[in-house]
Amino acid sequence: MKVQNITDIDKFFKVVDSCSGKVELVTGEGDRLNLKSKLSQYVSMANIFSDGVIKELEIVAYEPDDIDKLVNFMMNQ
């Protein structure tokens, strides 16, 4: 799923951390980074945003409940 215009980075990662299954960031090269890893979070975010807003990410979640959490976050942020 593509997520756009994330302005509350901390809240986004709290939602990711609360997911029970894997949540992955798909890079432009097609690599997948585990977003539940703190190291991956820091590395990926340092490369993606510079003005405090994440314009667009492609993420993959495998559990239906996790997908619901992420969609709910995007709708209510």
C-alpha positions as CSV (number, residue, x, y, z in Angstrom):
1,M,0.0,0.0,0.0
2,K,1.1,3.5,-0.6
3,V,0.9,6.0,2.3
4,Q,1.2,9.7,1.7
5,N,1.8,12.9,3.6
6,I,2.8,11.5,7.0
7,T,3.3,14.5,9.2
8,D,3.5,12.8,12.6
9,I,6.5,10.5,12.2
10,D,6.5,9.4,15.9
11,K,2.8,8.4,15.8
12,F,3.4,6.5,12.5
13,F,6.2,4.4,14.1
14,K,4.0,3.8,17.2
15,V,1.4,2.3,14.9
16,V,4.1,0.3,13.1
17,D,5.5,-0.9,16.4
18,S,2.0,-2.0,17.6
19,C,1.5,-4.3,14.6
20,S,1.7,-8.0,15.3
21,G,3.2,-9.1,12.0
22,K,5.9,-7.8,9.6
23,V,5.7,-4.3,8.2
24,E,8.1,-3.6,5.4
25,L,9.2,-0.5,3.5
26,V,9.7,-1.1,-0.2
27,T,12.6,1.0,-1.5
28,G,12.8,2.5,-5.0
29,E,15.1,-0.4,-5.9
30,G,12.6,-3.0,-4.7
31,D,14.4,-3.9,-1.5
32,R,12.3,-4.5,1.6
33,L,13.3,-3.0,5.0
34,N,11.7,-4.2,8.2
35,L,10.1,-1.1,9.7
36,K,9.7,-2.8,13.1
37,S,13.5,-2.6,13.4
38,K,14.6,0.7,15.0
39,L,17.8,0.7,13.0
40,S,15.8,0.4,9.7
41,Q,13.4,3.1,10.9
42,Y,16.3,5.6,11.5
43,V,18.1,4.7,8.3
44,S,15.1,4.7,6.1
45,M,13.7,8.0,7.5
46,A,17.0,9.8,7.2
47,N,17.0,9.0,3.5
48,I,13.3,9.7,2.8
49,F,12.5,13.1,4.4
50,S,14.3,16.3,5.1
51,D,11.5,18.7,5.9
52,G,9.6,16.7,8.6
53,V,7.0,15.3,6.2
54,I,7.1,12.0,4.4
55,K,5.4,12.6,1.1
56,E,5.0,9.0,0.0
57,L,6.0,5.5,1.1
58,E,5.2,2.1,-0.2
59,I,4.7,-0.3,2.7
60,V,3.7,-3.9,3.0
61,A,1.8,-5.4,6.0
62,Y,0.9,-9.1,6.1
63,E,-1.7,-9.3,8.8
64,P,-5.2,-8.0,8.1
65,D,-5.4,-6.3,11.6
66,D,-2.1,-4.5,10.9
67,I,-3.4,-3.3,7.5
68,D,-6.5,-1.9,9.3
69,K,-4.3,-0.1,11.9
70,L,-2.2,1.5,9.2
71,V,-5.2,2.5,7.1
72,N,-6.9,3.9,10.2
73,F,-3.8,5.9,11.0
74,M,-3.7,7.4,7.5
75,M,-7.4,8.3,7.6
76,N,-7.2,10.0,11.0
77,Q,-3.7,11.6,11.1
